[in-house]
Each structure stands twice: as structure tokens, then as C-alpha cells.
Amino acid sequence: MTPADLWFIVATTFVCTAAVFLVAALLAGRVRRASLGWRFAVVLGAAVVSIACSTVAVSAGMYFSAHDLDVLFWIVAVAAVFSAAGAWLVTRGVRRSIAALTDSARRIADGEVVAARSGEAKELAVMSAQLADTSERLAAARAELDRLDAARSTFFSWISHDLRTPLTGVRALAEALEDGMVERPDEYATRIRQQVDSMSRLVDDLFELSRLQSGTLRPRLERVDLLDLVSDAVADVRPVAEEREVVIAHGDVGPRTVLADPYLLGRVLVNLLANAVRHAPRRSVVVVSAERTPGTTVIHVTDEGSGVAPSDLARMFEVGWLADPARTPERGSASSGAGLGLAIVRAIVDAHAGSVRASHVPHGFRLTVTLPHPV
């Protein structure tokens, strides 16, 4: 083959291909919003037509005989028809797969969970699997949001109840004092103060929990004596414990120091002890202990009560959750009785990058706080 023949072949092929694809581009440009299948058909059709035109043009220019040109024409024509048919079948399959993915996306938007499609091309199979995974995660997120919304509604109902009860008592006591129908006004004044203290603790708990959850209250870490914090917490809870004839005992408090905010960790200990005393049987023992593990400090508060049902172990630390539907706070308790004590514990421990959990142990129930202890 001479260089002139080679250049003729290249030039003829280029001209034919450019002309065909220019027409295809103009056609695709006029239907910009056409379906993806249509675009595939235009591209594949242009490829087949350009090859056929280039082959015929080059063959004619190379002075083939009329018989040879007829044979070549039919070869190219038949090949083009079958190629177009194959391209149409491929495009049809892709369109069906895309339509199925579109339907899956619509069903996900309607809140359904879809399954991954099998037998698809690799890329489409990956997309289908991602849609299925996304639908499952969205369904789980919606279920969690529904649960939280229900918990929030219940919580506001409880808070309204817990505020209304002491307010009703204060109003009744105040009206009795105004009407002069009491023989010992000092007793009524004491009862009014107790109701006000109960409301004050509730408001304080709500404010502190809000600051913890919003991140505006951050722990100021320092090395504090754990035994001193335990002793102070026991002293705060002792009046309620004595009223219930519950003994608070120190177990083995191994680590002498812990890296924490002394006020916040003290609040954790008070809330844990108040919770244990409130649910411990009368004339039983509540034990506070601590141990050092590699990189952590673990604090245990163990009582002799039956604890909660296994299904409620994870819910104990949710805002507003209460095991006792009667919801009667202990007089003199550091807790508001509104189901905020353990929620505050978890918020404080989370702020310290720690964890808190509940578990049943032989002959009792235990709440465990784990705090990081840098070397």
C-alpha cells in the first residue's frame, strides 16, 4: 500500500465519520431532554453508520469492481442491521434497569424499604445495592425519630404533671393560709417551701441537661480525689438513705485520683446513689466501688434491688424514662423525680468521653461509669 492510498483511506474515513457524528450531535442537541436510551441509540447508530459509510466510500474509491462493491455493500448492510438490533437490545435492557432504579428511588421517598436487584450490570447492581442500604437506614432513622418524638411528647406530659402537682399543692396551702383556716401556719409554710424546692430542683435539672446536651456546659478537667467525691456524694444522699433504712457502704475505691470535672462528677455520683437508694429494698446495702483498668477508671454503684427488665436497660438513660409510673420523688432527694437524673448522668459522662451502662449482677443491680484515664 502506497502512502497516497493510506492517506486516502484515513481522509475518507475521517470525513465520513465526522459527517455522521455531526449529524448525530445536531440531532441529539435538538432533543436535549430526551431519554438516556435515546441518546445511547443515537451514539450507537452513528457508530454503525459511520463504519458502514467509511467502508463503502473507501472501497468505491479504491476502484473495486461492481461485483465486489455489491458484495461489500450487502455485508456491511447485514452487519449494520444486526449491530443496530444488538445495540437496541442493550439499550432496552439499560432503560429497564434505570426505570427499576427510578421506581426504587420513588418507593424510598414514600418510606418503603426496597431490596437490591440481582442480574444487573456491575455498575447498576452497585447502585441498586446502595439504594437498598439507604432505604434500610432511612427506615431505621424514621423509626428512631418516631420513637424520639413519642418520648418527647411523653416527657413534656410528665414535666407538665411534675410541675402542676407541686403548684396545685402550693395553691391549696396558700389559700388555706389566706382564709385563716390553719392552726399552725409555720407547718404550712414549711410544706410550701418543700414544694417550691421540688419545683426548683426540676427547673435546675432541665437547665443543666439543656446546657449539657447543647455543649455549652463543658467539663473543666482536673485531677481530683475520687474518695473525697464519693464521701461528699454519700453525705448528700444519706438523709434519704436513712429514711429508707438503706446503708451506703464504701467498697474498694482503688484509684485515688481521676481526671474529671469535680462538680460534674460529683453530680454523677449523687444521681447514681440517689437512684440506687430510691430503688433498693428497705434495710439493704448500696455499695460504691471503683477500679483502675488500663486507660480507664471504672466506678460501680451496686444495690440489692431487682433492677429493671432487660429490655429497659438501654432506655434507663433516656430523658424522662422512669421505672416507677407512680413518679413520687423522695423527700429531700437531690433528684427532681422527673426522670432526669440518669439522663444527666449520661450527658455528663458523654461530655467526659466516657460511657455508662446498667447490668444485673448476682443478688442485685449495678450502674457502671467508665471514664478515660490518660497515662
FENHU-V86463 format. One record per pair of residues at least 6 apart in sequence whose ideal C-beta (glycine too) atoms are under 6 Angstrom apart, sorted by the first residue. I is the first residue (numbers start at 0). J is the second residue. D is the distance in Angstrom with one decimal. If there is no record, write none. Layout:
i: [I;I]
j: [J;J]
d: [D;D]
This chain:
i: [8;11;11;12;15;15;15;16;19;19;19;20;23;23;27;36;36;39;40;43;47;47;47;51;51;54;58;96;96;103;103;106;107;112;112;112;113;113;114;115;115;115;116;119;154;154;157;161;161;165;165;165;168;169;169;172;172;172;175;176;176;181;200;201;201;204;204;208;208;210;211;212;218;218;218;218;219;220;222;222;223;225;225;225;225;226;228;228;228;229;232;232;232;233;235;235;236;236;236;238;239;239;239;239;240;240;243;244;244;245;245;245;245;246;247;248;248;249;250;250;251;252;253;253;253;254;254;254;257;259;263;267;267;269;270;270;271;271;273;273;273;274;275;275;275;276;277;278;279;279;279;279;280;283;285;286;287;288;289;290;295;295;295;296;296;297;298;299;299;300;301;301;302;302;303;304;306;306;307;312;314;315;315;316;316;316;318;319;320;321;328;334;344;345;348;348;351;352;353;353;354;355;356;357;358]
j: [57;56;57;53;52;53;56;49;45;48;49;45;41;45;41;90;94;90;90;86;79;82;83;75;79;75;71;119;123;113;130;113;134;134;135;138;131;134;131;127;128;131;127;127;318;319;319;201;337;194;197;198;194;191;194;187;190;191;181;184;187;187;335;335;337;335;339;339;343;216;346;346;260;263;350;351;260;258;256;258;261;252;254;257;289;252;264;265;268;287;268;269;272;247;269;333;272;273;276;331;276;329;331;332;247;276;281;281;282;276;279;283;285;284;285;284;286;287;286;288;288;289;289;290;291;289;291;296;296;351;347;344;347;333;340;344;300;366;332;333;334;340;285;300;302;285;329;304;285;302;303;304;303;303;302;301;300;299;298;297;369;371;372;370;372;369;368;365;367;366;363;365;363;364;363;364;359;364;322;357;320;341;357;341;342;345;342;338;338;338;336;340;355;355;355;368;370;371;369;370;369;368;367;366;365]
d: [5.3;5.0;5.1;4.3;4.3;4.3;5.4;4.3;5.3;5.1;4.1;5.3;5.2;3.7;5.3;4.8;4.0;4.5;5.5;3.8;4.9;4.8;5.7;4.6;4.9;5.4;5.2;5.5;4.8;4.5;5.0;5.5;4.6;4.8;5.8;5.0;5.5;4.8;5.7;4.9;4.4;4.1;4.4;6.0;5.6;3.3;5.4;5.8;4.7;4.0;5.0;5.1;5.0;5.5;4.9;5.0;5.8;5.1;5.3;5.9;5.5;5.3;4.3;3.9;5.3;4.6;4.2;5.8;5.3;3.7;3.8;5.8;3.6;5.3;5.2;5.6;5.1;5.4;4.7;5.8;4.5;6.0;5.9;4.9;5.9;5.1;5.9;5.2;5.9;5.4;3.7;4.7;5.5;5.0;5.2;5.8;4.4;5.4;5.8;4.9;5.6;4.9;5.5;5.1;5.4;4.8;5.6;5.1;4.7;5.1;5.1;5.8;6.0;4.8;4.9;5.5;5.1;5.9;4.7;3.0;5.3;4.7;5.8;4.9;5.4;5.9;4.4;5.2;4.8;5.9;4.7;5.1;5.3;5.0;4.2;5.1;4.3;5.3;5.4;5.3;4.9;5.8;4.6;5.2;4.1;6.0;5.7;4.7;5.6;4.0;5.8;4.9;5.8;4.1;4.7;4.8;5.6;4.8;4.7;5.2;5.2;5.9;5.5;4.9;4.6;5.1;4.5;5.7;5.4;4.9;5.3;4.5;5.7;5.7;4.7;5.2;5.4;3.2;5.2;4.9;5.2;5.5;5.2;4.9;6.0;4.0;4.4;4.5;5.4;4.3;2.4;4.3;5.9;5.3;4.7;5.7;5.5;5.6;5.3;4.2;4.9;5.0;5.4;5.4;5.4]
